[in-house]
Amino acid sequence: MPKNSYIWNINNPNQPEVTLEPTSPLCCMQWHHKIQSVIAGGSYNGSVCVYDLRDGNSSGTIKPQVTSVLEKSHHDPVYDVTWLTGSRAGNEFFSCSTDGRVLWWDMREMSAPTDVLTLRDSNDPEGKIYGGTSLCYNQDAHPHKFLVGSE
């Protein structure tokens, strides 16, 4: 499985503008809502990472600025990441995976998630865990609610 991901410029479709070199293939990415050079990514091995496009070398290759500790990350591939638009510093994002957890991250300290939510039916707390495949967050709708799509 190829590991690199690419960012293309539609004005130059013959060659990628930026090459991202993750430690594991990326399943998802999302641009930061305020800082145009920052991207959060979710990997096939369950880790999440943050790229800053200003850190690239002359060949346009960029390694993650920070990556989560694998033992504290998801146990399945990360299928979506999204930035929290309501945080003051703008450093927080969250991720979902088919391991049935939503993890909150602060890009300044990625040694462990800041919070964890297990996707279970609230009527059956010991029951089935649902794998998350997509996330949606809109602070204007409600600052403390988000939507998770499941398998």
C-alpha positions as CSV (number, residue, x, y, z in Angstrom):
1,M,0.0,0.0,0.0
2,P,1.5,3.4,-0.9
3,K,2.2,5.5,2.1
4,N,2.5,9.1,0.7
5,S,-0.4,11.5,0.1
6,Y,-0.4,14.4,-2.2
7,I,-1.8,17.9,-2.5
8,W,-2.5,19.0,-6.1
9,N,-2.9,22.4,-7.7
10,I,-5.7,22.3,-10.3
11,N,-3.7,24.8,-12.4
12,N,-0.8,22.2,-12.6
13,P,-2.5,18.8,-12.8
14,N,0.6,17.0,-14.0
15,Q,2.6,17.1,-10.8
16,P,1.6,17.3,-7.1
17,E,2.4,20.5,-5.3
18,V,3.1,18.9,-1.9
19,T,3.9,15.4,-0.9
20,L,2.9,14.3,2.7
21,E,5.0,11.5,4.2
22,P,3.1,10.0,7.1
23,T,4.3,7.1,9.2
24,S,1.2,5.1,8.0
25,P,-1.0,5.7,5.0
26,L,-3.6,8.5,5.5
27,C,-7.3,7.7,5.4
28,C,-8.5,11.2,5.9
29,M,-7.3,14.8,6.2
30,Q,-8.8,18.2,7.0
31,W,-7.5,21.7,6.6
32,H,-7.4,23.9,9.7
33,H,-10.3,26.4,9.7
34,K,-8.1,29.4,10.5
35,I,-4.5,28.5,9.9
36,Q,-4.3,27.8,6.1
37,S,-1.0,25.9,6.3
38,V,-2.1,23.3,8.9
39,I,-3.7,20.0,8.1
40,A,-4.8,17.2,10.5
41,G,-4.7,13.7,9.2
42,G,-5.9,10.3,10.4
43,S,-3.9,7.2,9.5
44,Y,-4.5,3.6,8.7
45,N,-2.6,2.4,11.8
46,G,-4.9,4.5,14.1
47,S,-2.6,7.4,14.8
48,V,-3.4,11.0,14.0
49,C,-0.9,13.6,12.9
50,V,-0.6,17.4,12.1
51,Y,1.2,18.8,9.2
52,D,2.4,22.4,8.7
53,L,3.0,23.1,5.0
54,R,5.5,25.8,6.0
55,D,7.8,23.0,7.2
56,G,8.5,21.4,3.8
57,N,11.8,21.0,2.1
58,S,12.8,22.2,-1.4
59,S,11.3,19.1,-3.0
60,G,7.9,19.8,-1.5
61,T,8.0,16.8,0.8
62,I,6.6,17.3,4.3
63,K,6.8,15.0,7.3
64,P,4.3,15.3,10.2
65,Q,5.0,18.1,12.6
66,V,3.5,16.0,15.4
67,T,2.1,12.5,15.6
68,S,0.0,10.8,18.3
69,V,1.6,8.0,20.4
70,L,0.4,4.8,18.8
71,E,-0.5,3.1,22.1
72,K,-2.8,6.0,23.0
73,S,-4.4,6.3,19.6
74,H,-7.2,4.4,17.8
75,H,-7.0,0.7,17.4
76,D,-8.5,0.7,13.9
77,P,-8.0,3.1,10.9
78,V,-9.1,6.7,11.5
79,Y,-11.8,7.5,9.0
80,D,-12.4,11.2,9.9
81,V,-10.9,14.1,11.7
82,T,-12.4,17.6,12.2
83,W,-11.2,20.8,13.8
84,L,-13.1,22.3,16.8
85,T,-14.0,25.8,15.5
86,G,-15.0,27.1,19.0
87,S,-11.7,26.6,20.8
88,R,-9.9,29.8,21.7
89,A,-6.4,28.7,20.6
90,G,-7.7,26.7,17.6
91,N,-5.4,23.8,18.5
92,E,-8.0,21.1,19.1
93,F,-9.5,18.5,16.8
94,F,-11.2,15.2,17.2
95,S,-11.1,11.9,15.3
96,C,-13.3,8.8,14.9
97,S,-12.5,5.2,14.0
98,T,-14.2,1.9,13.6
99,D,-12.8,1.0,17.0
100,G,-15.9,2.7,18.4
101,R,-14.2,5.7,19.9
102,V,-14.1,9.4,19.3
103,L,-10.8,11.0,20.6
104,W,-10.2,14.7,21.3
105,W,-6.6,16.0,20.6
106,D,-4.7,19.1,21.3
107,M,-2.0,19.5,18.6
108,R,0.4,21.1,21.1
109,E,0.5,17.9,23.2
110,M,-0.3,14.7,21.3
111,S,1.1,12.1,23.8
112,A,-2.5,11.2,24.7
113,P,-6.0,12.3,23.8
114,T,-7.6,15.0,26.0
115,D,-10.9,13.1,26.1
116,V,-12.5,9.9,24.9
117,L,-16.0,9.0,24.0
118,T,-17.1,5.4,23.4
119,L,-19.9,5.1,20.8
120,R,-22.5,3.0,22.6
121,D,-26.3,3.0,22.8
122,S,-27.2,5.2,25.8
123,N,-30.0,2.7,26.6
124,D,-27.6,-0.2,26.8
125,P,-24.3,0.9,28.3
126,E,-22.8,-2.6,28.3
127,G,-24.0,-3.3,24.7
128,K,-22.7,-3.0,21.2
129,I,-20.0,-0.5,20.3
130,Y,-20.6,1.3,17.0
131,G,-17.7,2.1,14.7
132,G,-17.4,5.7,13.7
133,T,-16.8,6.5,10.0
134,S,-17.6,10.2,9.7
135,L,-17.8,13.4,11.8
136,C,-19.6,16.7,11.5
137,Y,-19.2,19.7,13.9
138,N,-20.8,23.1,13.6
139,Q,-20.4,25.5,16.5
140,D,-23.3,27.6,15.3
141,A,-25.7,24.7,15.6
142,H,-24.6,24.0,19.2
143,P,-21.1,24.4,20.7
144,H,-21.3,21.1,22.7
145,K,-22.8,18.7,20.1
146,F,-21.5,16.9,17.1
147,L,-22.7,14.3,14.7
148,V,-21.0,10.9,14.2
149,G,-21.8,8.6,11.3
150,S,-21.4,4.9,12.1
151,E,-21.0,1.6,10.2
